[in-house]
Amino acid sequence: MPEDPDPEVYKAPPRRTPVGERATSLPNPVDFFQAVFNNVVDRPVTFIREWIERQQNRNKLYYYNQQFRRVPDVSECTEGDYLCFFEAEAQWRRDRMVDQEIVAIVRERHAACQHREGPNHLQNCAKEMEQLLEVIKAYQNKYGDLGVHGNARTCLMKQKHMMMEERKAQENADH
């Protein structure tokens, strides 16, 4: 096999890109339309978009830490005040989500303690287990048996019925 390839068989590519020769002296209409488009459409749109982005970056809101004002409970709403009912329902849903997260966090802490302690988790994680049982019991007392379609009014009725049963049990214990 020869060291230098035959230049007639394997022609080398050109070193520079050849400059195309124009067939006419008229300007290219594509260049004209591209310049008009850039100046009429693209620049104003780009300017407005950058201005809006600057305004939004200046007044940036972070929704992941949004704080809502506390509103009255359903029991404090007057009859026929539907706006108060709506706000109380929204507040109840937020409170329920917070309570669900509290249960999840305590459950994760207990699981981490079990994983960390291994076979000795019954002794060393007793405090976490007690806290988990307490949180689950409180959540169950407040939201248990409401189902996915539970709302603030049914939760209030459940609490009312629980209080009435406790009073009856107290009266029966006194007599």
C-alpha angles and dihedrals in degrees: 000000000000119000096223115050117231107265091213093057099037106037115198117240116252115274094223132032107254117244111241115238116229117239093205137025093232118108118255109263092212090062090050094050091045092053091047092048093049093049098040104035113012102045097050092045092048091047093051093046093050090048091052091048090051090052092048093048090051093052099036117169123201111210097183090078099036115152122208124202115247114256129199119281121250089257090060095052118103121236112277095015097127094171090058089049091051093048092046090050091051090048091050091051091050091048090049091052090049091050090049090053091049090054091047093050094049089047090052091050090051092048091049090051091050091050093046097046098040114187092002094060093110091064102032098041098046092112092052091046092051091049091048092051091048093050093046091049092050091048091047092049092052104035106013119124093012094107126204093304094054118132140185095272096052089046090052091049091050091052091047092052091048090053092049091051090049091051092049091049090049092050091048091049091051093051 
